[in-house]
Amino acid sequence: MAHKRDREATRARLLECARLRFARDGYDGTSVRDVAGDVGVDPALVFRYFGSKSGLFTQAMAGSSAPVVLPDGPVEELPAKLLHQLVFEDWSEYAGEHPLVAMLRSAGHEDTKDRLRQQICEGYLDVLSQLAEGNEDKNLRTELFGAWLLGIGILRTAVGTPTLSKATEEDLRPHLAAVAEALFGRPVPVPKNG
């Protein structure tokens, strides 16, 4: 029984280290040897457990493609809550970034682009588009807002631009309100609890 528990613990540790590496370095920047070295095992064990680097990636990033869980509350509060969730929440299991931002580093990998598109379109944009009702170009407005939010996440965490990486949620709230109003064509509340 202890042997099986050790095997499960090693497998879990491999997935954890792989998730961090794929999030930080992307698919191409991560090697099986690196992941195995992080755990202190032979790279052959990674192939035994996962079959390939692609299999390791798929299982390590499986949680990032789980159904999107949108914050509770009225749709009008969603922009502020998404700013918090996508940009300021600590996702330590994905190197501190929201899983979508982490997955962007591996967007060239097989099905990652399709998973990203599905999550963004069906998970976030479909709901956000309710804020742009009445606008002839509501889908364009909604996608522009989504791009703005993801862009903040990318510049803040992946690129680490000096001003944005130091900005607080409070610093961004007035800009969020202005951009949301410009794109959705109506005032959008920006509650302090984001």
Backbone as JSON Lines, residues from 0, in Angstrom:
{"i":0,"aa":"M","n":[0.83,-1.2,0.0],"ca":[0.0,0.0,0.0],"c":[0.87,1.26,0.0]}
{"i":1,"aa":"A","n":[1.98,1.25,0.75],"ca":[2.85,2.41,0.78],"c":[3.44,2.69,-0.6]}
{"i":2,"aa":"H","n":[3.73,1.62,-1.37],"ca":[4.29,1.77,-2.71],"c":[3.31,2.51,-3.63]}
{"i":3,"aa":"K","n":[2.04,2.14,-3.56],"ca":[1.02,2.79,-4.38],"c":[0.87,4.26,-3.98]}
{"i":4,"aa":"R","n":[0.92,4.52,-2.68],"ca":[0.79,5.88,-2.19],"c":[1.98,6.72,-2.67]}
{"i":5,"aa":"D","n":[3.19,6.14,-2.65],"ca":[4.37,6.84,-3.14],"c":[4.24,7.15,-4.63]}
{"i":6,"aa":"R","n":[3.74,6.18,-5.39],"ca":[3.56,6.35,-6.83],"c":[2.56,7.49,-7.1]}
{"i":7,"aa":"E","n":[1.46,7.5,-6.36],"ca":[0.46,8.56,-6.53],"c":[1.01,9.92,-6.13]}
{"i":8,"aa":"A","n":[1.81,9.95,-5.06],"ca":[2.4,11.21,-4.61],"c":[3.41,11.72,-5.64]}
{"i":9,"aa":"T","n":[4.2,10.81,-6.2],"ca":[5.18,11.21,-7.23],"c":[4.47,11.73,-8.47]}
{"i":10,"aa":"R","n":[3.43,11.04,-8.88],"ca":[2.65,11.46,-10.06],"c":[2.04,12.84,-9.81]}
{"i":11,"aa":"A","n":[1.48,13.05,-8.63],"ca":[0.88,14.35,-8.29],"c":[1.95,15.45,-8.28]}
{"i":12,"aa":"R","n":[3.12,15.13,-7.76],"ca":[4.21,16.11,-7.71],"c":[4.7,16.45,-9.13]}
{"i":13,"aa":"L","n":[4.76,15.44,-10.0],"ca":[5.14,15.68,-11.4],"c":[4.14,16.62,-12.07]}
{"i":14,"aa":"L","n":[2.86,16.39,-11.83],"ca":[1.82,17.26,-12.42],"c":[1.93,18.68,-11.89]}
{"i":15,"aa":"E","n":[2.18,18.81,-10.6],"ca":[2.3,20.13,-9.99],"c":[3.48,20.9,-10.58]}
{"i":16,"aa":"C","n":[4.64,20.22,-10.66],"ca":[5.83,20.88,-11.21],"c":[5.65,21.19,-12.7]}
{"i":17,"aa":"A","n":[5.03,20.27,-13.43],"ca":[4.78,20.5,-14.86],"c":[3.85,21.69,-15.05]}
{"i":18,"aa":"R","n":[2.8,21.79,-14.25],"ca":[1.85,22.89,-14.36],"c":[2.57,24.23,-14.15]}
{"i":19,"aa":"L","n":[3.43,24.29,-13.15],"ca":[4.18,25.53,-12.9],"c":[5.11,25.86,-14.06]}
{"i":20,"aa":"R","n":[5.81,24.86,-14.56],"ca":[6.74,25.1,-15.67],"c":[6.01,25.49,-16.95]}
{"i":21,"aa":"F","n":[4.94,24.77,-17.29],"ca":[4.19,25.11,-18.49],"c":[3.59,26.51,-18.37]}
{"i":22,"aa":"A","n":[3.12,26.86,-17.19],"ca":[2.55,28.2,-16.97],"c":[3.62,29.27,-17.11]}
{"i":23,"aa":"R","n":[4.78,29.02,-16.57],"ca":[5.85,30.02,-16.57],"c":[6.62,30.07,-17.89]}
{"i":24,"aa":"D","n":[6.91,28.88,-18.47],"ca":[7.81,28.81,-19.62],"c":[7.13,28.43,-20.93]}
{"i":25,"aa":"G","n":[5.85,28.04,-20.87],"ca":[5.16,27.59,-22.08],"c":[5.52,26.16,-22.43]}
{"i":26,"aa":"Y","n":[4.83,25.64,-23.43],"ca":[5.05,24.25,-23.84],"c":[6.46,24.06,-24.4]}
{"i":27,"aa":"D","n":[6.85,24.93,-25.32],"ca":[8.16,24.78,-25.96],"c":[9.32,25.03,-25.01]}
{"i":28,"aa":"G","n":[9.11,25.84,-23.99],"ca":[10.18,26.15,-23.05],"c":[10.3,25.17,-21.9]}
{"i":29,"aa":"T","n":[9.48,24.14,-21.89],"ca":[9.49,23.15,-20.82],"c":[9.94,21.81,-21.38]}
{"i":30,"aa":"S","n":[10.87,21.17,-20.69],"ca":[11.31,19.84,-21.12],"c":[10.91,18.8,-20.07]}
{"i":31,"aa":"V","n":[10.77,17.58,-20.53],"ca":[10.48,16.47,-19.62],"c":[11.61,16.34,-18.61]}
{"i":32,"aa":"R","n":[12.83,16.54,-19.07],"ca":[14.01,16.45,-18.18],"c":[13.91,17.49,-17.06]}
{"i":33,"aa":"D","n":[13.48,18.72,-17.39],"ca":[13.32,19.77,-16.37],"c":[12.3,19.36,-15.31]}
{"i":34,"aa":"V","n":[11.16,18.88,-15.76],"ca":[10.09,18.49,-14.83],"c":[10.56,17.34,-13.96]}
{"i":35,"aa":"A","n":[11.18,16.34,-14.57],"ca":[11.68,15.19,-13.8],"c":[12.73,15.66,-12.79]}
{"i":36,"aa":"G","n":[13.6,16.57,-13.21],"ca":[14.62,17.1,-12.31],"c":[14.03,17.84,-11.13]}
{"i":37,"aa":"D","n":[12.95,18.57,-11.36],"ca":[12.28,19.28,-10.26],"c":[11.81,18.32,-9.18]}
{"i":38,"aa":"V","n":[11.4,17.14,-9.59],"ca":[10.86,16.15,-8.65],"c":[11.94,15.2,-8.16]}
{"i":39,"aa":"G","n":[13.07,15.16,-8.86],"ca":[14.15,14.26,-8.47],"c":[13.94,12.83,-8.94]}
{"i":40,"aa":"V","n":[13.34,12.68,-10.12],"ca":[13.12,11.34,-10.68],"c":[13.72,11.29,-12.08]}
{"i":41,"aa":"D","n":[13.85,10.09,-12.58],"ca":[14.36,9.87,-13.93],"c":[13.3,10.3,-14.95]}
{"i":42,"aa":"P","n":[13.7,10.96,-16.04],"ca":[12.72,11.36,-17.07],"c":[11.91,10.19,-17.62]}
{"i":43,"aa":"A","n":[12.46,8.99,-17.59],"ca":[11.73,7.82,-18.08],"c":[10.43,7.62,-17.29]}
{"i":44,"aa":"L","n":[10.45,8.01,-16.02],"ca":[9.24,7.85,-15.2],"c":[8.11,8.76,-15.71]}
{"i":45,"aa":"V","n":[8.47,9.93,-16.2],"ca":[7.46,10.84,-16.76],"c":[6.79,10.17,-17.96]}
{"i":46,"aa":"F","n":[7.6,9.55,-18.83],"ca":[7.05,8.87,-19.99],"c":[6.22,7.66,-19.58]}
{"i":47,"aa":"R","n":[6.64,6.99,-18.53],"ca":[5.88,5.84,-18.04],"c":[4.5,6.27,-17.54]}
{"i":48,"aa":"Y","n":[4.45,7.37,-16.79],"ca":[3.18,7.83,-16.22],"c":[2.28,8.53,-17.25]}
{"i":49,"aa":"F","n":[2.88,9.29,-18.17],"ca":[2.08,10.18,-19.03],"c":[2.2,9.88,-20.52]}
{"i":50,"aa":"G","n":[3.13,9.0,-20.89],"ca":[3.26,8.59,-22.28],"c":[4.12,9.51,-23.13]}
{"i":51,"aa":"S","n":[4.03,10.8,-22.92],"ca":[4.77,11.77,-23.73],"c":[4.72,13.13,-23.04]}
{"i":52,"aa":"K","n":[5.49,14.06,-23.58],"ca":[5.42,15.43,-23.08],"c":[4.02,15.99,-23.32]}
{"i":53,"aa":"S","n":[3.44,15.67,-24.45],"ca":[2.08,16.14,-24.76],"c":[1.07,15.6,-23.75]}
{"i":54,"aa":"G","n":[1.22,14.32,-23.38],"ca":[0.33,13.73,-22.38],"c":[0.5,14.39,-21.02]}
{"i":55,"aa":"L","n":[1.75,14.7,-20.67],"ca":[2.03,15.41,-19.42],"c":[1.37,16.79,-19.45]}
{"i":56,"aa":"F","n":[1.53,17.5,-20.55],"ca":[0.94,18.83,-20.69],"c":[-0.59,18.77,-20.55]}
{"i":57,"aa":"T","n":[-1.19,17.84,-21.26],"ca":[-2.65,17.72,-21.24],"c":[-3.16,17.48,-19.83]}
{"i":58,"aa":"Q","n":[-2.51,16.58,-19.1],"ca":[-2.97,16.29,-17.74],"c":[-2.63,17.41,-16.77]}
{"i":59,"aa":"A","n":[-1.46,18.02,-16.93],"ca":[-1.06,19.1,-16.03],"c":[-1.97,20.32,-16.17]}
{"i":60,"aa":"M","n":[-2.38,20.61,-17.39],"ca":[-3.19,21.79,-17.63],"c":[-4.69,21.49,-17.65]}
{"i":61,"aa":"A","n":[-5.06,20.26,-17.31],"ca":[-6.48,19.86,-17.35],"c":[-7.35,20.78,-16.5]}
{"i":62,"aa":"G","n":[-6.88,21.19,-15.35],"ca":[-7.66,22.08,-14.48],"c":[-7.9,23.43,-15.11]}
{"i":63,"aa":"S","n":[-7.0,23.86,-15.99],"ca":[-7.16,25.17,-16.62],"c":[-8.26,25.16,-17.66]}
{"i":64,"aa":"S","n":[-8.69,23.97,-18.07],"ca":[-9.77,23.92,-19.06],"c":[-11.08,23.47,-18.43]}
{"i":65,"aa":"A","n":[-11.11,23.48,-17.1],"ca":[-12.37,23.17,-16.41],"c":[-13.38,24.26,-16.75]}
{"i":66,"aa":"P","n":[-14.65,23.97,-16.6],"ca":[-15.65,25.0,-16.91],"c":[-15.39,26.28,-16.12]}
{"i":67,"aa":"V","n":[-15.59,27.39,-16.78],"ca":[-15.37,28.69,-16.17],"c":[-16.37,28.9,-15.04]}
{"i":68,"aa":"V","n":[-15.87,29.36,-13.91],"ca":[-16.75,29.7,-12.78],"c":[-16.74,31.22,-12.68]}
{"i":69,"aa":"L","n":[-17.84,31.81,-13.1],"ca":[-17.95,33.26,-13.05],"c":[-18.29,33.71,-11.64]}
{"i":70,"aa":"P","n":[-17.8,34.87,-11.25],"ca":[-18.14,35.4,-9.93],"c":[-19.65,35.6,-9.8]}
{"i":71,"aa":"D","n":[-20.16,35.42,-8.58],"ca":[-21.58,35.62,-8.31],"c":[-21.95,37.1,-8.41]}
{"i":72,"aa":"G","n":[-23.22,37.33,-8.66],"ca":[-23.73,38.7,-8.66],"c":[-24.31,39.09,-10.0]}
{"i":73,"aa":"P","n":[-24.86,40.3,-10.05],"ca":[-25.47,40.78,-11.29],"c":[-24.42,40.97,-12.39]}
{"i":74,"aa":"V","n":[-24.85,40.8,-13.63],"ca":[-23.93,40.91,-14.76],"c":[-23.27,42.29,-14.82]}
{"i":75,"aa":"E","n":[-23.93,43.31,-14.33],"ca":[-23.36,44.66,-14.33],"c":[-22.09,44.75,-13.49]}
{"i":76,"aa":"E","n":[-21.95,43.87,-12.49],"ca":[-20.76,43.88,-11.64],"c":[-19.65,42.98,-12.18]}
{"i":77,"aa":"L","n":[-19.94,42.26,-13.24],"ca":[-18.98,41.29,-13.77],"c":[-17.66,41.92,-14.22]}
{"i":78,"aa":"P","n":[-17.64,43.07,-14.9],"ca":[-16.34,43.63,-15.3],"c":[-15.39,43.83,-14.13]}
{"i":79,"aa":"A","n":[-15.86,44.4,-13.04],"ca":[-15.0,44.63,-11.87],"c":[-14.56,43.31,-11.24]}
{"i":80,"aa":"K","n":[-15.48,42.36,-11.19],"ca":[-15.14,41.07,-10.59],"c":[-14.17,40.28,-11.47]}
{"i":81,"aa":"L","n":[-14.32,40.41,-12.79],"ca":[-13.37,39.75,-13.69],"c":[-11.99,40.39,-13.62]}
{"i":82,"aa":"L","n":[-11.95,41.71,-13.46],"ca":[-10.65,42.37,-13.27],"c":[-9.94,41.75,-12.08]}
{"i":83,"aa":"H","n":[-10.67,41.58,-10.99],"ca":[-10.07,40.97,-9.8],"c":[-9.63,39.54,-10.08]}
{"i":84,"aa":"Q","n":[-10.54,38.74,-10.66],"ca":[-10.26,37.32,-10.88],"c":[-9.12,37.11,-11.88]}
{"i":85,"aa":"L","n":[-9.14,37.83,-12.99],"ca":[-8.15,37.61,-14.05],"c":[-6.8,38.25,-13.76]}
{"i":86,"aa":"V","n":[-6.79,39.35,-13.02],"ca":[-5.57,40.12,-12.88],"c":[-4.97,40.08,-11.47]}
{"i":87,"aa":"F","n":[-5.82,40.12,-10.44],"ca":[-5.29,40.29,-9.1],"c":[-5.36,39.06,-8.2]}
{"i":88,"aa":"E","n":[-6.17,38.09,-8.53],"ca":[-6.26,36.89,-7.7],"c":[-4.98,36.08,-7.84]}
{"i":89,"aa":"D","n":[-4.52,35.47,-6.75],"ca":[-3.29,34.68,-6.79],"c":[-3.62,33.25,-7.18]}
{"i":90,"aa":"W","n":[-3.14,32.84,-8.33],"ca":[-3.33,31.47,-8.82],"c":[-1.98,30.76,-8.69]}
{"i":91,"aa":"S","n":[-1.57,30.47,-7.46],"ca":[-0.23,29.92,-7.22],"c":[0.02,28.62,-7.98]}
{"i":92,"aa":"E","n":[-1.03,27.83,-8.22],"ca":[-0.82,26.58,-8.94],"c":[-0.48,26.8,-10.41]}
{"i":93,"aa":"Y","n":[-0.65,28.04,-10.9],"ca":[-0.29,28.4,-12.27],"c":[0.75,29.53,-12.26]}
{"i":94,"aa":"A","n":[1.72,29.42,-11.4],"ca":[2.81,30.39,-11.28],"c":[2.28,31.8,-10.97]}
{"i":95,"aa":"G","n":[1.15,31.88,-10.26],"ca":[0.6,33.16,-9.82],"c":[-0.31,33.85,-10.82]}
{"i":96,"aa":"E","n":[-0.5,33.26,-11.99],"ca":[-1.33,33.88,-13.02],"c":[-2.64,33.13,-13.19]}
{"i":97,"aa":"H","n":[-3.63,33.83,-13.71],"ca":[-4.89,33.17,-14.06],"c":[-4.58,32.08,-15.08]}
{"i":98,"aa":"P","n":[-5.24,30.93,-15.02],"ca":[-4.96,29.85,-15.97],"c":[-5.04,30.27,-17.44]}
{"i":99,"aa":"L","n":[-5.91,31.21,-17.78],"ca":[-5.99,31.65,-19.18],"c":[-4.69,32.31,-19.62]}
{"i":100,"aa":"V","n":[-4.13,33.15,-18.76],"ca":[-2.87,33.82,-19.08],"c":[-1.76,32.78,-19.17]}
{"i":101,"aa":"A","n":[-1.76,31.82,-18.24],"ca":[-0.76,30.76,-18.27],"c":[-0.88,29.93,-19.55]}
{"i":102,"aa":"M","n":[-2.09,29.62,-19.96],"ca":[-2.29,28.82,-21.17],"c":[-1.87,29.57,-22.43]}
{"i":103,"aa":"L","n":[-1.92,30.88,-22.42],"ca":[-1.52,31.65,-23.6],"c":[-0.06,31.38,-23.97]}
{"i":104,"aa":"R","n":[0.77,31.07,-23.0],"ca":[2.17,30.75,-23.28],"c":[2.32,29.49,-24.11]}
{"i":105,"aa":"S","n":[1.3,28.65,-24.09],"ca":[1.35,27.39,-24.83],"c":[0.29,27.34,-25.92]}
{"i":106,"aa":"A","n":[-0.15,28.49,-26.38],"ca":[-1.25,28.54,-27.35],"c":[-0.91,27.85,-28.67]}
{"i":107,"aa":"G","n":[0.36,27.64,-28.95],"ca":[0.75,26.95,-30.17],"c":[0.59,25.44,-30.07]}
{"i":108,"aa":"H","n":[0.39,24.93,-28.87],"ca":[0.25,23.49,-28.68],"c":[-1.12,23.02,-29.13]}
{"i":109,"aa":"E","n":[-1.12,21.94,-29.88],"ca":[-2.3,21.25,-30.42],"c":[-3.64,21.87,-30.08]}
{"i":110,"aa":"D","n":[-4.24,21.42,-28.98],"ca":[-5.63,21.82,-28.71],"c":[-5.75,22.99,-27.74]}
{"i":111,"aa":"T","n":[-4.64,23.58,-27.34],"ca":[-4.71,24.67,-26.36],"c":[-5.47,25.87,-26.92]}
{"i":112,"aa":"K","n":[-5.22,26.21,-28.18],"ca":[-5.91,27.35,-28.78],"c":[-7.42,27.13,-28.8]}
{"i":113,"aa":"D","n":[-7.85,25.9,-29.14],"ca":[-9.29,25.6,-29.15],"c":[-9.88,25.69,-27.75]}
{"i":114,"aa":"R","n":[-9.14,25.18,-26.74],"ca":[-9.63,25.26,-25.36],"c":[-9.71,26.71,-24.9]}
{"i":115,"aa":"L","n":[-8.71,27.5,-25.26],"ca":[-8.73,28.92,-24.9],"c":[-9.93,29.62,-25.53]}
{"i":116,"aa":"R","n":[-10.13,29.39,-26.82],"ca":[-11.24,30.03,-27.52],"c":[-12.57,29.65,-26.87]}
{"i":117,"aa":"Q","n":[-12.73,28.37,-26.57],"ca":[-13.98,27.91,-25.96],"c":[-14.18,28.55,-24.6]}
{"i":118,"aa":"Q","n":[-13.14,28.56,-23.77],"ca":[-13.28,29.15,-22.44],"c":[-13.58,30.64,-22.51]}
{"i":119,"aa":"I","n":[-12.87,31.34,-23.35],"ca":[-13.06,32.79,-23.43],"c":[-14.42,33.12,-24.03]}
{"i":120,"aa":"C","n":[-14.76,32.47,-25.14],"ca":[-16.03,32.8,-25.82],"c":[-17.24,32.32,-25.04]}
{"i":121,"aa":"E","n":[-17.24,31.05,-24.65],"ca":[-18.41,30.5,-23.98],"c":[-18.44,30.82,-22.49]}
{"i":122,"aa":"G","n":[-17.27,30.98,-21.89],"ca":[-17.22,31.2,-20.46],"c":[-17.38,32.65,-20.05]}
{"i":123,"aa":"Y","n":[-16.73,33.55,-20.78],"ca":[-16.72,34.95,-20.37],"c":[-17.5,35.86,-21.33]}
{"i":124,"aa":"L","n":[-17.16,35.79,-22.6],"ca":[-17.73,36.75,-23.55],"c":[-19.23,36.61,-23.73]}
{"i":125,"aa":"D","n":[-19.73,35.39,-23.71],"ca":[-21.18,35.21,-23.86],"c":[-21.95,35.95,-22.77]}
{"i":126,"aa":"V","n":[-21.44,35.89,-21.55],"ca":[-22.12,36.57,-20.44],"c":[-21.88,38.08,-20.51]}
{"i":127,"aa":"L","n":[-20.64,38.48,-20.77],"ca":[-20.34,39.91,-20.86],"c":[-21.12,40.6,-21.97]}
{"i":128,"aa":"S","n":[-21.44,39.87,-23.03],"ca":[-22.14,40.49,-24.16],"c":[-23.51,41.03,-23.75]}
{"i":129,"aa":"Q","n":[-24.05,40.55,-22.64],"ca":[-25.33,41.08,-22.16],"c":[-25.22,42.57,-21.84]}
{"i":130,"aa":"L","n":[-24.02,43.0,-21.45],"ca":[-23.82,44.42,-21.13],"c":[-23.85,45.3,-22.38]}
{"i":131,"aa":"A","n":[-23.61,44.7,-23.54],"ca":[-23.58,45.48,-24.78],"c":[-24.87,45.36,-25.57]}
{"i":132,"aa":"E","n":[-25.91,44.77,-24.96],"ca":[-27.2,44.65,-25.66],"c":[-27.64,46.02,-26.16]}
{"i":133,"aa":"G","n":[-28.24,46.03,-27.34],"ca":[-28.71,47.28,-27.92],"c":[-27.7,47.93,-28.85]}
{"i":134,"aa":"N","n":[-26.47,47.45,-28.83],"ca":[-25.45,47.95,-29.74],"c":[-25.36,47.02,-30.94]}
{"i":135,"aa":"E","n":[-25.35,47.6,-32.11],"ca":[-25.31,46.8,-33.34],"c":[-24.06,45.91,-33.39]}
{"i":136,"aa":"D","n":[-22.97,46.41,-32.83],"ca":[-21.7,45.68,-32.84],"c":[-21.36,45.12,-31.45]}
{"i":137,"aa":"K","n":[-22.35,44.57,-30.77],"ca":[-22.16,44.13,-29.38],"c":[-21.06,43.09,-29.25]}
{"i":138,"aa":"N","n":[-20.93,42.18,-30.21],"ca":[-19.89,41.15,-30.1],"c":[-18.49,41.76,-30.2]}
{"i":139,"aa":"L","n":[-18.32,42.72,-31.1],"ca":[-17.03,43.4,-31.22],"c":[-16.71,44.15,-29.93]}
{"i":140,"aa":"R","n":[-17.68,44.86,-29.4],"ca":[-17.47,45.61,-28.15],"c":[-17.09,44.67,-27.01]}
{"i":141,"aa":"T","n":[-17.75,43.53,-26.94],"ca":[-17.49,42.57,-25.87],"c":[-16.09,41.97,-26.02]}
{"i":142,"aa":"E","n":[-15.71,41.62,-27.24],"ca":[-14.38,41.05,-27.44],"c":[-13.28,42.08,-27.18]}
{"i":143,"aa":"L","n":[-13.53,43.34,-27.51],"ca":[-12.56,44.39,-27.2],"c":[-12.37,44.52,-25.69]}
{"i":144,"aa":"F","n":[-13.47,44.44,-24.95],"ca":[-13.35,44.52,-23.49],"c":[-12.57,43.32,-22.95]}
{"i":145,"aa":"G","n":[-12.88,42.12,-23.46],"ca":[-12.15,40.92,-23.05],"c":[-10.66,41.04,-23.37]}
{"i":146,"aa":"A","n":[-10.34,41.58,-24.54],"ca":[-8.93,41.76,-24.92],"c":[-8.25,42.75,-23.98]}
{"i":147,"aa":"W","n":[-8.97,43.79,-23.59],"ca":[-8.41,44.77,-22.66],"c":[-8.07,44.11,-21.33]}
{"i":148,"aa":"L","n":[-9.01,43.32,-20.79],"ca":[-8.76,42.65,-19.51],"c":[-7.6,41.66,-19.61]}
{"i":149,"aa":"L","n":[-7.61,40.81,-20.64],"ca":[-6.52,39.85,-20.79],"c":[-5.19,40.55,-21.03]}
{"i":150,"aa":"G","n":[-5.23,41.64,-21.77],"ca":[-4.01,42.4,-22.0],"c":[-3.41,42.93,-20.71]}
{"i":151,"aa":"I","n":[-4.25,43.37,-19.81],"ca":[-3.77,43.82,-18.5],"c":[-3.1,42.65,-17.78]}
{"i":152,"aa":"G","n":[-3.76,41.49,-17.79],"ca":[-3.19,40.31,-17.14],"c":[-1.85,39.93,-17.73]}
{"i":153,"aa":"I","n":[-1.73,39.98,-19.05],"ca":[-0.48,39.61,-19.72],"c":[0.62,40.62,-19.41]}
{"i":154,"aa":"L","n":[0.33,41.91,-19.55],"ca":[1.35,42.92,-19.29],"c":[1.77,42.94,-17.82]}
{"i":155,"aa":"R","n":[0.82,42.71,-16.94],"ca":[1.1,42.76,-15.51],"c":[1.93,41.57,-15.05]}
{"i":156,"aa":"T","n":[1.57,40.36,-15.49],"ca":[2.24,39.17,-14.96],"c":[3.25,38.56,-15.92]}
{"i":157,"aa":"A","n":[2.88,38.34,-17.17],"ca":[3.78,37.66,-18.1],"c":[4.91,38.57,-18.56]}
{"i":158,"aa":"V","n":[4.59,39.84,-18.86],"ca":[5.61,40.78,-19.33],"c":[6.24,41.52,-18.16]}
{"i":159,"aa":"G","n":[5.43,41.86,-17.17],"ca":[5.93,42.58,-16.0],"c":[6.29,44.02,-16.29]}
{"i":160,"aa":"T","n":[5.43,44.72,-17.05],"ca":[5.71,46.13,-17.32],"c":[5.77,46.89,-16.0]}
{"i":161,"aa":"P","n":[6.66,47.88,-15.9],"ca":[6.94,48.48,-14.59],"c":[5.75,49.15,-13.9]}
{"i":162,"aa":"T","n":[4.96,49.9,-14.62],"ca":[3.86,50.63,-13.98],"c":[2.68,49.71,-13.71]}
{"i":163,"aa":"L","n":[2.28,48.94,-14.71],"ca":[1.11,48.08,-14.54],"c":[1.35,46.97,-13.52]}
{"i":164,"aa":"S","n":[2.56,46.46,-13.45],"ca":[2.82,45.38,-12.48],"c":[2.77,45.89,-11.04]}
{"i":165,"aa":"K","n":[2.92,47.2,-10.85],"ca":[2.84,47.77,-9.51],"c":[1.46,48.35,-9.21]}
{"i":166,"aa":"A","n":[0.63,48.5,-10.23],"ca":[-0.69,49.11,-10.04],"c":[-1.57,48.22,-9.18]}
{"i":167,"aa":"T","n":[-2.38,48.85,-8.36],"ca":[-3.32,48.11,-7.51],"c":[-4.68,48.06,-8.2]}
{"i":168,"aa":"E","n":[-5.52,47.23,-7.65],"ca":[-6.89,47.15,-8.16],"c":[-7.57,48.52,-8.05]}
{"i":169,"aa":"E","n":[-7.31,49.21,-6.96],"ca":[-7.88,50.55,-6.74],"c":[-7.4,51.52,-7.83]}
{"i":170,"aa":"D","n":[-6.14,51.39,-8.24],"ca":[-5.6,52.25,-9.31],"c":[-6.34,52.04,-10.63]}
{"i":171,"aa":"L","n":[-6.75,50.81,-10.89],"ca":[-7.35,50.47,-12.18],"c":[-8.86,50.7,-12.24]}
{"i":172,"aa":"R","n":[-9.52,50.79,-11.09],"ca":[-10.99,50.91,-11.08],"c":[-11.54,52.06,-11.93]}
{"i":173,"aa":"P","n":[-11.01,53.28,-11.82],"ca":[-11.59,54.36,-12.63],"c":[-11.41,54.11,-14.14]}
{"i":174,"aa":"H","n":[-10.31,53.48,-14.51],"ca":[-10.07,53.17,-15.92],"c":[-10.99,52.05,-16.39]}
{"i":175,"aa":"L","n":[-11.23,51.09,-15.51],"ca":[-12.18,50.02,-15.83],"c":[-13.56,50.61,-16.09]}
{"i":176,"aa":"A","n":[-13.99,51.52,-15.23],"ca":[-15.31,52.14,-15.4],"c":[-15.39,52.9,-16.72]}
{"i":177,"aa":"A","n":[-14.33,53.64,-17.06],"ca":[-14.33,54.43,-18.29],"c":[-14.33,53.54,-19.54]}
{"i":178,"aa":"V","n":[-13.51,52.5,-19.53],"ca":[-13.43,51.6,-20.68],"c":[-14.74,50.82,-20.83]}
{"i":179,"aa":"A","n":[-15.27,50.33,-19.72],"ca":[-16.52,49.57,-19.78],"c":[-17.65,50.45,-20.31]}
{"i":180,"aa":"E","n":[-17.73,51.68,-19.84],"ca":[-18.79,52.58,-20.31],"c":[-18.61,52.89,-21.8]}
{"i":181,"aa":"A","n":[-17.38,53.12,-22.22],"ca":[-17.13,53.43,-23.64],"c":[-17.49,52.24,-24.53]}
{"i":182,"aa":"L","n":[-17.15,51.05,-24.11],"ca":[-17.39,49.88,-24.95],"c":[-18.82,49.36,-24.87]}
{"i":183,"aa":"F","n":[-19.41,49.37,-23.68],"ca":[-20.76,48.82,-23.54],"c":[-21.84,49.86,-23.79]}
{"i":184,"aa":"G","n":[-21.44,51.13,-23.85],"ca":[-22.4,52.18,-24.17],"c":[-23.32,52.54,-23.02]}
{"i":185,"aa":"R","n":[-22.9,52.21,-21.82],"ca":[-23.69,52.57,-20.63],"c":[-22.79,52.49,-19.4]}
{"i":186,"aa":"P","n":[-23.14,53.21,-18.34],"ca":[-22.33,53.14,-17.13],"c":[-22.35,51.73,-16.54]}
{"i":187,"aa":"V","n":[-21.2,51.32,-16.05],"ca":[-21.07,50.0,-15.42],"c":[-20.51,50.24,-14.02]}
{"i":188,"aa":"P","n":[-21.22,49.76,-12.99],"ca":[-20.74,49.99,-11.62],"c":[-19.41,49.27,-11.37]}
{"i":189,"aa":"V","n":[-18.58,49.9,-10.59],"ca":[-17.3,49.31,-10.24],"c":[-17.22,49.27,-8.71]}
{"i":190,"aa":"P","n":[-17.86,48.23,-8.1],"ca":[-17.86,48.15,-6.64],"c":[-16.45,47.99,-6.09]}
{"i":191,"aa":"K","n":[-16.24,48.5,-4.91],"ca":[-14.91,48.48,-4.28],"c":[-14.41,47.08,-3.99]}
{"i":192,"aa":"N","n":[-15.31,46.13,-3.77],"ca":[-14.85,44.78,-3.44],"c":[-14.5,43.98,-4.69]}
{"i":193,"aa":"G","n":[-14.62,44.58,-5.88],"ca":[-14.21,43.99,-7.14],"c":[-14.72,42.62,-7.28]}
